[in-house]
């Protein structure tokens, strides 16, 4: 799969996020829902859509090599995972169960149960590669220091006479010959039965459709066993029970399929681009400071002098330089006239004077009448809790167009 494929996955996921943001952040707060089934249908639909978004974003993040894109994509991916957990928690609190059934919703969306399986994000393992390797080395050192639990020298050698050894060999040899004879006789008996059946039925024939079905069944079983073995190995790596490099990112990629080689190459390219990006942040900043820094500094000094002169011409005296608490020189570079800046400084000074004069006078006159506070009763029903991850997803969504097309 090429880079454009993963950009397309990201684009599709972003389009779905756009629709969900319109649904989850409405202009007016929705009314509480009283029907329990309707609430579950809404939550289950959100859950399935977020799972699909997560699968697409995780695949894109694992293979996209552009460092700036990966940062935005990581922010969307983390926010999506957080929102997915929030929706799952809402479903658990609603149904009082960790297991849910989405048969009718999957049927309406034309999906299969495999489409809503949540994979383990590959970057969980890839970013912890160094930690896992250090842990493996530490365990190896500890085991080497401890040594085997039982040493060979501690075992007592059992003495055996020559006659006992011959008798033991004879027993095993007779048993081996008996097993061979039983196998041979069984094959003869089966061959005779096959000959009888062939004589009764005539020449053996097999329906082509039945033959094709049997071949497909055997092949699908082989492929599924292979996938299951791979998933089991990935799970063992995830919990730290098996070596990392051998299973997930093999060091020797010559024997792998062509697609696996490309994925491994992209991971190497990701590391190289990340190192280059971090170096560029430092070098470009230093270059700008050396080349354009003196010009920028001189321009800012001229602007500050011009501001002092304009304030003097407008008010008749030189103004005070803004304090660091008020923003310092950054306050002068906003798009404001000298009169507005001078008025703001005077207003702040007056506020400080008023606050000093009001100290100790907080116990003022209290009215004898007590105001009655009526607490408005909330309408009964279910409401979606405020999400902590929707703002992060929305912010990254706004930066989507500027990075995807680079």
Secondary structure by P-SEA (a helix, b strand, c coil): ccaaaaaaaaaaaaaaaaaaaaaacccccccccccaaaaaaaaaaaaaaaaaaaaaaaaaaaccccaaaaaaaaaaaaaaaaaaaaaaaaaaaacccccccaaaaaaaaccccccccccccccccccaaaaaaaaaaaaaaaaaaaccccccccbbbbbbcaaaaaaaaaaaaaaaaaaaaaaaaaaaaaaaaaaaaaaaaccbbbbaaaaaaaaaaaaaaaaaaaaaaaaaaaaaaaaccccccccccccccccccaaaaaaaaaaaaaaaaaaaaaaaaaaaaaaaaaaaaaaaaaaaaaaaaaaaaaaaaacccccccccccccccccccccccaaaaaaaaaaaaaaaaaaaaaccccccccccbbbbbbbbbccbbbbbcccccaaaaaaaaaaccccccc
